[in-house]
Amino acid sequence: MPGSLTISHHESAVALDHTDAERLATVLAELAYLLEIPGPNRINEAQLALLCEGRTPDRAELARWAQALATQLKGRL
């Protein structure tokens, strides 16, 4: 939670508390799932646009990125 993540504008390691890393990995995996599934629980186009922060929304790319990052985090725990 607060204070467990350190990021700077310089090239340096980013530190994340173990519990926060587990939680972030779970959130990213769930995000990937909600981007991919059909039906009413799927992240809609307006939500997708917000997640892409002004870039052209690309559901498949965002789902792949979220899942890859979740897998990478889980692999390092």
N, C-alpha and C positions, 0 to 999 in steps of 0.2 A: 504494500500500500504506500502511502506517502513516504518518500525518502528511499524507497527500495530500488529505484531506477535512476541511473545517472547517464545522461546523454550530453555530449558537447558538440560544438561545431568543428572540432578538430578530429583528426583520425586517431581514435583511441578505443579501447575496449568499452563495451557497454556492460554494466553490471545489473543483474536482475535477481532479486531474492528468489530462492527455490520455489516457495509457495506461489509467488506471483507468476513465475515462469510456468508452473503447472496450470494455473488458472488461465493465463494468456493462451497457452497451447490448446486448452479445451475450448475457449471462446473462438479462436481461429478455426479450429476443426468444425465447430458448430456453424460458423459463418459460411465456410465452404459448403457444408451440407445444405444450408438454407438457400444458398445461391443456386445449387444444382437441382434440387427437387422440384417436381411440378406440384401444382395445387395451391390451396389457399395459404399455406404456411411459408411459401416461397417468398424470398425478398422481392418486393415489387420493383418496377422500373424507376419510380421516384426515389425509393430508398437506395437503389443501385447507383443512381446519378449522384446522390449525396456521398456515398462511399467512395466514388471515383473523383471527388473534389474538383470538378470542372473538366477533367479529362473525358474523352469519349468513353462512355460506359462499355465495358467489355466483361460481361458476366463470366465467361469461361476463363479468361485470364485472371480475374480477381479470385475466382474459386481455386484455380491451380496455385496461385501465389499463397493464399491463406492456408491451403492444405499442406503445401511444401514447407511453409514456415512453421506450422504446427508440428509436422513430422520432425523437422530439424530441432525444434525446442525439446520435444519429447525424447529425442535421441540423445540429448545432452544432459538430461536430468538423471 
